[in-house]
Amino acid sequence: MNARTTPSPPHAATPAPPGRPTNDPGRALLTITQRPDTVFVDGRGSWLVDEQGKRHLDLVQGWAVNSLGHSPAVITHALAVQAQRLLNPGPAYYNRPMIDLAERLADLTCFDRVFLASSGAEANEGAVKLARRWGSRKRGGAHEIIGFEHGFHGRTLAMMSASGKPGWSSLYPPMPAGFAKARFNDIGSVERAISPHSVAVMIELVQGEAGVVPADPGFVRELRALTAEKGLLLIVDEVQTGIGRCGRGFAYELYGVEPDVMTLAKGLGGGLPLAAMLCKEHLNCFEPGDQGGTFCGNPLMAAVGLAVVNEVCRTDFLEGVRARAQQLSIALQAIVRDHALVAERGAGLLRALVLPDDRADRVVAAARDLQPVGLLLNAPRGHLLRLMPALTISEAEIDEAMRLLRRALGDANGASGTGMPT
Ligand SMILES: *Cc1c(COP(=O)(O)O)cnc(C)c1O
């Protein structure tokens, strides 16, 4: 053994394949991303604990999925109760949590029908299929979906086509066709993208992966009017923005428009794989067999979703989210001033700090390495930090996170930087 202090897991004695370092925790995992060596073993609320026992204040929360933080009692309880009753009768039969969650989501939103799925990409694919089905029946075969540059809708082949991430359209050729692109917050570009084949516009009201860029309210109102006038569906991808993340149950409420279709995932499952595609009654146009999935509507995840929604979509809970969001935004503005950064922006508890140069990865590493407690941040771009804490983060935890962030900004800037550890 080398000098590494990590206690070996019990089955680490298996010899590693030649050429792979024996102390790489990911030696048997397919390489898909670069992870730090830290191995997390426990989580509670806004805190994660690694194998060394070090605590980390988590402002990533699994990319905004843990709406109620790590291992909240409402979810572990819902899981335990449902797991002992019924795991999965199969998608061809009704189960009680599936029915209850669909009705709850319909009650809370402007939509009437709900399709349950397991991931955001799957829900978005469902939305595209629905739009194409509707287009084939009501719009003479119109099928093209207009998305936005820098948009993000998931990682299946079709959702890579729907997304506007630079480089994605040529990563796994041939890519599915039928996806046009317009410029975010530019209504003229949407008008120009419309063709006789167009059937829908698909948009994130706050572009998340692009760096937390909110749509302009005027643009969204014009987009709703334009799509209505041209007979196109408006699909909002609220995978990241929905379920309280932006301080309202759903971000479309902030804009005062009613979309035709909405997708949810991330926060809906509170950390577990659950997604939904919701639509108006007149779009309930799949024939039996047109759409489905083995795990769609399984009672275990539906019971979790119901517990999450019942907690998050309460008036007092959402008021708390807005209060924490305001606290976080004000604290970030002060950091922008004190550390000569560019800006802070966002909606609710989905926020970003714009840095003057490409130092985001260094800040993320410096924050993680702080002692005695670390801070977990996300850098969707070289010059951008994204913060998406649990919606249950406390006032004191935000204060602590801001103290840690100031130290990390100082560390990433070098010892003589503008950072002022407090
Ligand atoms: C994360 C995300 C997706 C993809 O969700 P998965 O569950 O990873 O498939 C889609 N759209 C938006 C806006 C997202 O943030």
The ligand as an SDF file (V2000), in Angstrom:
LIG
                    3D

 15 15  0  0  0  0  0  0  0  0999 V2000
  -30.9080   18.3380  -16.0070 C   0  0  0  0  0  0  0  0  0  0  0  0
  -31.7760   18.8450  -17.0920 C   0  0  0  0  0  0  0  0  0  0  0  0
  -32.3350   17.9830  -18.0570 C   0  0  0  0  0  0  0  0  0  0  0  0
  -31.9950   16.5230  -18.1160 C   0  0  0  0  0  0  0  0  0  0  0  0
  -32.4920   15.8200  -17.0190 O   0  0  0  0  0  0  0  0  0  0  0  0
  -31.9500   14.3290  -16.7660 P   0  0  0  0  0  0  0  0  0  0  0  0
  -32.7610   13.8560  -15.5970 O   0  0  0  0  0  0  0  0  0  0  0  0
  -30.4880   14.4350  -16.4930 O   0  0  0  0  0  0  0  0  0  0  0  0
  -32.2250   13.5520  -17.9980 O   0  0  0  0  0  0  0  0  0  0  0  0
  -33.2020   18.5260  -18.9790 C   0  0  0  0  0  0  0  0  0  0  0  0
  -33.5020   19.8310  -18.9810 N   0  0  0  0  0  0  0  0  0  0  0  0
  -32.9900   20.6870  -18.0830 C   0  0  0  0  0  0  0  0  0  0  0  0
  -33.3830   22.1220  -18.1270 C   0  0  0  0  0  0  0  0  0  0  0  0
  -32.0910   20.2310  -17.1140 C   0  0  0  0  0  0  0  0  0  0  0  0
  -31.5600   21.0930  -16.2430 O   0  0  0  0  0  0  0  0  0  0  0  0
  1  2  1  0
  2  3  1  0
  2 14  2  0
  3  4  1  0
  3 10  2  0
  4  5  1  0
  5  6  1  0
  6  7  2  0
  6  8  1  0
  6  9  1  0
 10 11  1  0
 11 12  2  0
 12 13  1  0
 12 14  1  0
 14 15  1  0
M  END
$$$$
